[in-house]
Amino acid sequence: MPPPSFGFFGNVHQTIATAIASAATTSRNTQPNAFSLPLRLPPLSAIGRAGGAACILLAALLAGCATQPQQPAVAPLACPPVEKPVCPAAPQAKEVPPPSPPVEYRGRLEPAKWADLPAWGHESLRASLEAFARGCPVLEKQEAWKGVCAGAATFGPGAPESDIADFFQLNFEPWTVVNPDESTTGMVTGYYEPLLHGSRTKSKRYKYAIYGVPPDLLTIDLASVYPDLKYKRLRGRLDGNKVVPYFSRADIDDARAQLAGNEIAWVDDPIDLFFLHIQGSGQVELDTGERIRVGYADQNGHPFRSLGRVLIERGEIPPERASMQGIKDWARRNPKKVQRYLDKNPSYVFFRILPGDLPGPLGALGVPLTPERSIAVDARVVPLGVPVYLSTTYPNTSEPLDRLMVAQDTGGAIAGAVRADFFWGFGDAAGAQAGKMRQAGRMWVLLPKGYTPQQSTVVEAP
């Protein structure tokens, strides 16, 4: 049997096989009823004579006696199963990196000419070349610096000054350091490596601790997420499951920070210790006769605030006395005020012991500093390791100080394009120069020929 087919409105059409039963068979299946009568049929001739009316009557009678054929059962209407609609999956959102936070514009480098450098070549360049070569193991990891570093290594102790000058002029090009306001003049200060007196153990005399890096200090490097923040790191500590700012200077000095066990040494003067934090390195002469050198290891993440500026604002000293010597003199005369004012600078530096055979303290570049040839800079504008021609004056004078320096260090207070900290060396004499240096100056960076600094603000030379 062919399968059922569905037409309009769901009616079912089915093909039924039928047969015509003979009269006899039909009669056998017929049962008498109230309307059944015995009939005697007239002869056919009479029927013929009676005409069409008789035929019609006969047919009606036969129909009343016949059993109607039984209709086959019709299957109930069944609707096909309806599939549930399936919503298409939402398109997977494309991962979007977090937006970079705004980066403060601090200045740029602009192409210059050798004639722009005041008194170039008037002073010996030998010590400058040696300082530059000291940083080459770091610099030559960059392809652009391999050639000039190889050239610097060819000079022996007796090389003529003229050859050294030619080396720089033939292999480098000067770039003017420009401030965000388009000016080219900034501030030059000085720093040095002090000598402190201390002990490995705490006593009534030696009671001010030089701390190493505490184990709970967290350093969060943002450069992996925001490459523009290469030199930006956050410091903090865990408080439960939250990262919170690390302890301030006041917290540490008041023993609220649990730093016991991290002492490198104990010293006898809180002001000397404070200035050790500012200088970033120093030597400690112990009560045993031993001398150790300590250097910057880390910092608590709080911003630096100038003690001299605070003392001026509070009327404690006049501006002309805001040097290191002037501040130390104020501290000797006001011992009860010292700690309160020191705590106004929340920044705190942690140290490490350096090898005793180093020729100088280590700078941020990772190489020993050279007295009167190394400077600290803002590395976001001036790359570390590069030669920098500095034009300034000697401390508290108008005598020109035009010298080829090398950018080998950084500092918490050294922020801005035309901003340098001049390293004077070790000891009291160096400290006397560093403490009173606060001069105006200009800077030119020397870069290998054909090398363009990675910055978006380079402008063409006129």
N, C-alpha and C positions, 0 to 999 in steps of 0.2 A: 504494500500500500504506500502510495506516495505520502510523504510527511505532510502534516497540516501546514497550510499557508495562511498568513495573516494579511487581511486587506485593510481598508480604511476603518477607523474607529474600533479596531480590535475584533471585528467579526471573524469567525472561524469558518473557513470553507473546507468541506471534506467530500471527496468523491465516494459514492455509495454504489456498489454493484447490485443490480435488480434483475428479477426474472419474471416472466409472465406465467402464472399458474393456469393449468387447464380447468375447465369448468367442473369436471368431476372432482378433482382434488379440492377445489374451492368448496364444493358442496359438502365434502366429507368433514371439512373443518367448520362447517356452519352449524350453529346451535339454534333451535327454535326459540322464539320469544313472543312476546305479546302481540307483535304485529305480523307474525308468520301465519299464512292461510294456505290450505291445499289448493293448488291451481291446476286447472285442466287447460292446456294450451290448445287453441284452435289449430286446424290444419294450416299449412303455410299458404295455401291458396287463398284462404280466408284472410290471412294476414295481408297478403298482397292486395286483396280487395279492400280491406279496411283502410289502407293508405298509411300515410306517414304518421298519423296520430297514434295508431296502434303500436307502431314501432317505438315510438317515444315512451309509451306507457310500459312496454315490456322492458325496456332498458332501465327505467326507474325502479321497477320491481326487482330486477336482478341486482341492482346496486344495493338495495336495502337488505338483501339476503346475504351478500358477500361479506366475508371478514376482511377488515382493513389490514394491510401489511404493517407489522410492528416496526416502528422507527428505531434505528440503533441509538444507543445512549451516546450523548455528546459529552466529551470530556470538558470539565470546567476550564474556563479561561485562566491560563497561567501566564503571568508576566515574567519576562526574562529577568534574571538578577541584575540589579543596577550596581555598578561599581561606585564606591565612595570616591568623591573627587579628591585628588591629591594636590595640595598646593605646592608649587615649585619652591625649592629651597632658596632662601634669600641669598643673593650673591655675597660671598665672603668679603668683608671690608678689607681693603688694602691697608697694610700697616703703614701708618704715617709717623715718621720720627718726630719727637717732641721739638717744638720750635726753640731755636737758640735764644738764650737771653741776650739782651742788648749788651754789647761790649763797648766799654768806654774808649773813646778815641783819645789817644795820648800824644799823637804827633806823627811825623813822617820823616823820611830821608829824601833829599832832593839833590840831583846831580850838581856837582860844583867843579871848579877848576883848581889846579895846584896853586895858581897865583892868588887864590882867595885865602890861603892859609898864612896867617901872620908869622913872619920870621921863620918860615920853613927852612930847615937845614942849618940854622944858626947854632943849634945845640947838638951835642953828640947824640947819635941815634943807636949806639952800640948796646946800651942797657935796654933800650926799647926793643931792639931786635931779639935780644936774649929772652926778654919777658914774653914776646910773641911766640918764639920757638918753644917755650915751656908749655904753651897751651896747644901746640900742634897735635899731640897725640889724640886730643879730643876733636879738634877742628878737621883733621884730615879724614875723618870718617865720612865727611861730605865730599863728593867728587870735585866740587868747585874749588876746594881748598888744598887738594893734594899737590898741585903744581907749585903753588907759592910756599907751601910748607917744605917741600923738597928743596926749593931754592934757598930758603932760610937756613937749612941744615948744612949748606955748603960753606958757610962763613966760619972761619976760624977766629981765634982770639986776636990775631994781628991784622985782620981785614981793614983796609983803609976806609975812613969815614965816607969818602966820596962814593965808594963802591956800594956801601950800605944805603946811602941816599938814592943812588941809581936803582938799586933793587926795588925799593918801595915805589919810586916813580914809574918804573917800567912795568911793574906787575900789578899795581893797584890804581884805583880811581877814587877820588874823594867825593863824599856825599855830605851835604850840609844837613845837620839835625835841626828840624823845624818843629816848633811848639804848635799845639792846636790853634792858638790865636794868630798863627803865622809869624810870630816873633822868633828870633834866633838866639836870644840871650836867656840864660837861666842861672840857677844858683849852684855854686860849688862849695861843698863843705869838706872836712877832713876827718879821718879816723886812724886809729893806731892799734897796736897790740900792747895792752897794759900788763903790768906786773902786780900781782896780788900776793898777800901773805896769808897762809892757811895751814890746815892740818887735816889728816885723815879722820880724826875723831873730834867730836863736838866737845867744847869746853866753855868755861865762862868767857874766855877771850875769843875763841873761834866758834861762833854760834850762828853764822849766816851761811846757809847751804847753797852750794852749786849743784843743781839737780841734773841727772841724766833724764832721758826720755821716759816718762811714766808708761807702764804697760797698758793703762786704760785710755791712752790718747789715741783717738781714731783720726786717720787722715783720709779724706774723700777726694779723689782726683776726678775733676769734672771733664778732663780732656777727652776721655773715652766716649762721653755723650755729646759734649759740645767742644769740638776741636778748636774753636775760637778762644776757648778759655784755657789754653795750654798752660799758662802760669798761674791759674787760679785753683787753689786747693782749700777745702773746708776742713776745719778741725773740730772735734767734738768728743763726746763720751756717751756711753749708754746709761740711761736712767730707766730701768725696767726694760721695756721694748722700744723706747724712744731714743733718738739721738739728740742730745742737747749740747749747748755750747760748753766748752771746757772751762775749767776754773780760771778766774781772773787772777791778776797779781794779788789783789787784796785777799782773795780766798786762799791762795797758796801761802802768802806771808802770815795769814792768821791761822794756819794749820787746818783750815776746813777741808783742804784737799789732802787725801791720804797718800802722801808721797814718801813716807818713811821707807828707807831701804834703797832709795834711788839717789842718795847723796854721793857725789864724786869726791867732794872735799868741803871743808868748812872754812870760811874766811872771817877776817876780823872787822871789816868795814862795810856797812850796807850801801854806802854811796859808791865805793869801788866796785861792789858787786853789781849795782845798778848800771854803771857805765860799762862793765863787762858785757852786759846784755846788749847795750847799744853798739859796742864795737864788734861783737859777734865772735871774738876769739881773745885769748890771753894766756899768760903763763902764771902759774901759782908756785911760789916758793914755800915749800912745806917746812914745818918746824923740825923735821928730821934732816934738813939740808938738801933734800931731793927737790927737783923742779919738774913740774909736769906742764904740758901744753894742752889746753882745752879749746875746742872749736864748736861752732854752731852745729846742732843736730836737728832741732825742730823748734816749733813755737806753738803757743796755746791757741792761736787763731784769732785773738783779739787785736783790734787795730792799735797801732802805735800812736801815742800822744806825747808831744814834746813837754818835758818837765820845765824847760826854760820858758816856754810860752805860758804855761800855767802859772809859774812864779811871777811873770810880768803881769798877767791878767789880775792876779790877786794882790798886786802891789808889793810883793816881797822883794823884788829886785828891779832895777831900771833896765831897759833894753840893752844898754851897752855892757851890762854885766851878765848877760845870758850865755856866757861861754862855759865850757866845762870847768875851768878854773873858778869862775865866778859862782857857779852852782855849788862846787865843793866848799868854797869859802862860806857861802850862806849856810850849808849844812852843818859846818863846824860851829857856827854861831847859833844855830837853832836845832839842836839835837832832838827836842821833843816834837818838832813839827815834821821831821824828816819822813817818817813812815807814812803819815797822812798824805803828804804830797807825792811820795813815790807811788802810792796806790792810785793816783789819778791817771797813771799810765797803765791800762789793764793788760798790755802785752807782756808776755813772759817767755823767755828763751830757755831752752833745754840744751845741754852740752854733751860732748863726748870727749874722751881722752884721745889725743892725736899722737902719732909716732914721734918720738923725741928727736929723730935725726932729720926731720924736715927742715929745709932752709927758711921756711916762713909759714905762717898760718894758711890753711886751705880756704880758698874762696869758693863761690858758688859754682865756678867752672870745674872745680875738683882738682886744681893744681895750686902749688904754693904761690902766694902773692909776692910781688917784688916791690920793695920799698921805693916810693916816689916814681913808680912806673905802672902800678896797677890802680885801677879805679873801679868803684861800684857804680852800676848804672841801672836803669829801668830796662830789663831785657825784653819788654814788650815793644820797645822801639829800637833799642841798640842791641844787636845780637852779642851774646857772650863770646869772648875769644877774639874779637876783631880789634885791630889797631884803631885808636881814637886820638885825633889831634885835638888837644885842649888848649884854649887860649883864655887865660885868667890872670890873676895877680897873686903875689905872695900874701899870706895872712896879715891883715891889718895894714897893708901897704898898697901903693900904686905901682910897685915894681912888677913888670910883666913876667908872667910865668907861662911861656909857650912851649909845650912839650908833647912829644908823641907818647901816649899812654896805651894801655891795653885793658879792654873791658873784661875783667875776670871775677867780678863779684857783684852781689846785689845786696839790698838792705830794705828793711821794713819802712824806713823813712825816705827811701830813694824812689820817688814816683814822679814821672814826667819825662818828656823827651830831653830837653836840655837841662839835665840834672845829673850831677856826678859827686861822688864821695872819693876824695883823694887819699890813698893809703900812704901814710908817712913812715911806717915801720914800727919798731919795737922800742919801748922804754919811755922815760920821762921827757927826753928831748923831743921825740916824735909826738908825744902827747901834748906838749906845749904848743907845737905847730897845729896839730889837729884840733885842739880845743878852741883855738881862736879863729879858725878859718871859716869864713862865711863870705865868699866873694862872688862877684858876677863873672860869668864866663860864656864862651861859645864852644861848639863841638863840631868836628867833622869826622865821619866814619870812613875808613879806608876799606874798600871791597875789591876783590880780584877783578881784573878787567873782563868785561863781558858778563859779569854777574849782576843780576837784578834782584834786589831784596824782595821777599815775598810779602808784599803789602799792596793794598788797593788804592793807595794815595800817592803813588810815585808820579811826579810831574816831569815834563821834559825840560832839559836845560835851555836857557834862553839863547 
